[in-house]
Amino acid sequence: MNYERLKHRNQRCIIERIIVRGSLVLETPACLGSGDTYSDVDLAILRDSIEDKALLMGSSVAGALRNYLHELYDGKETSLLFGAERSNDDGEQSPLIISDALSSEVIKVELRDLVKINSVRRTAEEGKKYDFEVLEAGTTFELCFELLIDSTSKREQLLQELIIVLQGLEKAEIPIGMKKRRGFGKCCVKQWQVWKFGLQDSKQRQEWLNFPHWTTGLLTEYPNNIYSSIQQAFDILPVIDDKRTRLTIEAIFTLASPLLIRSGQASVDKAPDVVHLKSRRHNQLVPILSGTSLAGVLRHRAERIVNTLHTKKSIIDEIFGADFTANKTKETKASRLIVDEVEIIDTTDLIQNRIAIDRFTGGALHGALFDEQPIFGNDNTKLVIKLELRQLNNNNDAEIGLLLLLLKDLWTGDLPVGGTSSIGRGRLQGIQANITHYKAGKPEPTLTISQSSKNEPVMVTDANALEKYVAALRKEVVA
């Protein structure tokens, strides 16, 4: 071994280590795909090879945290917490170590179906249906972070960035896994443990060596290090320079007609042939409007509006993303529109029998009797749809205008959601919508749309402000 080379190589002189642990709880189902091609489903959950538990990779958590900082800085600043970019061969390695995490309990999964609908024929495309597993909401992972600070580190900046990303986990602003922009993987951490070891002190250095690094979960023998928030654990308050420019829409609807989104779960004996999609929330199954279904409906209607106005079709890919396999280009774009999964409160399940009719004879088609179980609303039924359009600038008013037209179609019931819309299902009725435009992290006055009942007029706080965005969309019309 060349000891002379080791003597003069660039080594980090680590003077401090900070260990942070927390319990991460899924608020919505998460898709942690394994890529296993031998599974019974098209996309299976990543499992531990020894225990029947879900595995959350440290690289997945690091990617989510790094992307959060990148969006927070609007790509205008470089963070130190995660090291250099992969393309930078001379960059520094990440000072933050993130361990893999196992779920606290045995895997509990839900099965979801996805299918691509042809926007012209409005029917399923052949070979474009697949199913995948998702972890149930309520699944818990024990996270473990370790920050290494050396003699040349910018300690204050590292601590500020660490606090920012950990507070992002507290506020449920950092989803994990796949399909994060369609409502999956929303999570939060409600309790932290923090230990600080100054390695220049012999006693603290010995404490770090004796620390139970491989023990999972929160350590009950260190009660003084349990905090309700990460801000209590540090003496440095983060300077959050939020540079994000985005638009958020939070709209309350009720069901104006029955709703049916087909569930991919296996049916039990004597169950209806088709049941509405339900997901586990708060230890009970509740009907939901999935983010994938809602996003697909919004995209198809947006295409129809753009085609009617003869507007540039690139606006669709800019908002909803683009797949290079679909548009025959090499550029793939992620969706800038975040569509949350929606819980539907206070509904009733009723079974309806249907039968196919032979178009030639006009009689019932033999063997084509089936039953469905959609959900029905009442006066107390509510669902809150949340949309967020990110990465805006001064030239994105047309995109906001298109989003407002989509909201209008949902509000009036002209745009149905879910399946069997041809027989009158899936119509919504708007009650109230709050629209907020954030510029460089600062919110402008919230615009409110409200309608107390279907027969009452729609009230808007500032109609001219909304009309400005729609007028910008009209300017995009090409000859």
QUINOR-V159909 format. One record per residue. RES is the residue in three letters. BURIAL is 1 if it has 16 or more other ideal C-beta (glycine too) atoms within 10 Angstrom, else 0. Layout:
RES:BURIAL  RES:BURIAL
//
This chain:
MET:0  ASN:0  TYR:0  GLU:0  ARG:0  LEU:0  LYS:0  HIS:0  ARG:0  ASN:0  GLN:0  ARG:0  CYS:0  ILE:0  ILE:1  GLU:1  ARG:1  ILE:1  ILE:1  VAL:1  ARG:1  GLY:1  SER:1  LEU:1  VAL:1  LEU:1  GLU:0  THR:1  PRO:1  ALA:1  CYS:1  LEU:1  GLY:1  SER:0  GLY:0  ASP:0  THR:0  TYR:0  SER:0  ASP:0  VAL:1  ASP:0  LEU:1  ALA:1  ILE:1  LEU:1  ARG:1  ASP:0  SER:0  ILE:0  GLU:0  ASP:0  LYS:1  ALA:1  LEU:1  LEU:1  MET:1  GLY:1  SER:0  SER:1  VAL:1  ALA:1  GLY:0  ALA:1  LEU:1  ARG:1  ASN:0  TYR:1  LEU:1  HIS:0  GLU:1  LEU:1  TYR:1  ASP:1  GLY:0  LYS:0  GLU:0  THR:0  SER:1  LEU:1  LEU:1  PHE:1  GLY:1  ALA:0  GLU:0  ARG:0  SER:0  ASN:0  ASP:0  ASP:0  GLY:0  GLU:0  GLN:0  SER:1  PRO:1  LEU:1  ILE:0  ILE:1  SER:1  ASP:0  ALA:1  LEU:1  SER:1  SER:1  GLU:0  VAL:0  ILE:1  LYS:0  VAL:1  GLU:1  LEU:0  ARG:1  ASP:1  LEU:1  VAL:0  LYS:0  ILE:1  ASN:0  SER:1  VAL:0  ARG:0  ARG:0  THR:0  ALA:0  GLU:0  GLU:0  GLY:0  LYS:0  LYS:0  TYR:0  ASP:0  PHE:1  GLU:1  VAL:1  LEU:1  GLU:1  ALA:1  GLY:1  THR:1  THR:0  PHE:1  GLU:1  LEU:1  CYS:1  PHE:1  GLU:1  LEU:1  LEU:1  ILE:1  ASP:0  SER:0  THR:0  SER:1  LYS:0  ARG:0  GLU:0  GLN:0  LEU:1  LEU:1  GLN:1  GLU:1  LEU:1  ILE:1  ILE:1  VAL:1  LEU:1  GLN:1  GLY:1  LEU:1  GLU:1  LYS:0  ALA:0  GLU:0  ILE:1  PRO:1  ILE:1  GLY:1  MET:1  LYS:1  LYS:1  ARG:1  ARG:1  GLY:1  PHE:1  GLY:1  LYS:1  CYS:1  CYS:1  VAL:1  LYS:0  GLN:0  TRP:1  GLN:1  VAL:1  TRP:1  LYS:1  PHE:1  GLY:0  LEU:1  GLN:0  ASP:0  SER:0  LYS:0  GLN:1  ARG:0  GLN:0  GLU:0  TRP:1  LEU:0  ASN:0  PHE:1  PRO:0  HIS:0  TRP:0  THR:0  THR:0  GLY:0  LEU:1  LEU:1  THR:0  GLU:0  TYR:0  PRO:0  ASN:0  ASN:1  ILE:1  TYR:1  SER:0  SER:0  ILE:1  GLN:0  GLN:0  ALA:1  PHE:1  ASP:0  ILE:0  LEU:0  PRO:1  VAL:0  ILE:0  ASP:0  ASP:0  LYS:0  ARG:1  THR:1  ARG:1  LEU:1  THR:1  ILE:1  GLU:1  ALA:1  ILE:0  PHE:1  THR:1  LEU:1  ALA:1  SER:1  PRO:1  LEU:1  LEU:1  ILE:1  ARG:1  SER:1  GLY:0  GLN:1  ALA:0  SER:0  VAL:0  ASP:0  LYS:0  ALA:0  PRO:1  ASP:0  VAL:1  VAL:1  HIS:1  LEU:1  LYS:1  SER:1  ARG:0  ARG:1  HIS:0  ASN:0  GLN:0  LEU:0  VAL:0  PRO:1  ILE:1  LEU:1  SER:1  GLY:1  THR:1  SER:1  LEU:1  ALA:1  GLY:1  VAL:1  LEU:1  ARG:1  HIS:1  ARG:1  ALA:1  GLU:1  ARG:0  ILE:1  VAL:1  ASN:0  THR:0  LEU:0  HIS:0  THR:1  LYS:0  LYS:0  SER:0  ILE:1  ILE:1  ASP:1  GLU:1  ILE:1  PHE:1  GLY:1  ALA:1  ASP:0  PHE:0  THR:0  ALA:0  ASN:0  LYS:0  THR:0  LYS:0  GLU:0  THR:0  LYS:0  ALA:0  SER:1  ARG:1  LEU:1  ILE:1  VAL:1  ASP:1  GLU:1  VAL:1  GLU:1  ILE:1  ILE:0  ASP:0  THR:1  THR:0  ASP:0  LEU:0  ILE:0  GLN:1  ASN:0  ARG:0  ILE:0  ALA:0  ILE:0  ASP:0  ARG:0  PHE:0  THR:0  GLY:0  GLY:0  ALA:0  LEU:0  HIS:0  GLY:0  ALA:0  LEU:0  PHE:0  ASP:0  GLU:1  GLN:1  PRO:1  ILE:1  PHE:0  GLY:1  ASN:0  ASP:0  ASN:0  THR:1  LYS:1  LEU:1  VAL:0  ILE:1  LYS:0  LEU:1  GLU:1  LEU:1  ARG:1  GLN:0  LEU:1  ASN:0  ASN:0  ASN:0  ASN:1  ASP:1  ALA:1  GLU:1  ILE:1  GLY:1  LEU:1  LEU:1  LEU:1  LEU:1  LEU:1  LEU:1  LYS:1  ASP:1  LEU:1  TRP:1  THR:1  GLY:1  ASP:0  LEU:1  PRO:1  VAL:1  GLY:1  GLY:1  THR:1  SER:1  SER:0  ILE:0  GLY:0  ARG:1  GLY:1  ARG:1  LEU:1  GLN:1  GLY:1  ILE:1  GLN:0  ALA:1  ASN:0  ILE:1  THR:1  HIS:1  TYR:1  LYS:0  ALA:0  GLY:0  LYS:0  PRO:0  GLU:0  PRO:0  THR:0  LEU:1  THR:0  ILE:1  SER:1  GLN:1  SER:0  SER:0  LYS:0  ASN:0  GLU:0  PRO:0  VAL:0  MET:0  VAL:1  THR:0  ASP:0  ALA:0  ASN:0  ALA:0  LEU:1  GLU:0  LYS:0  TYR:1  VAL:1  ALA:0  ALA:1  LEU:1  ARG:0  LYS:0  GLU:1  VAL:0  VAL:0  ALA:0
//
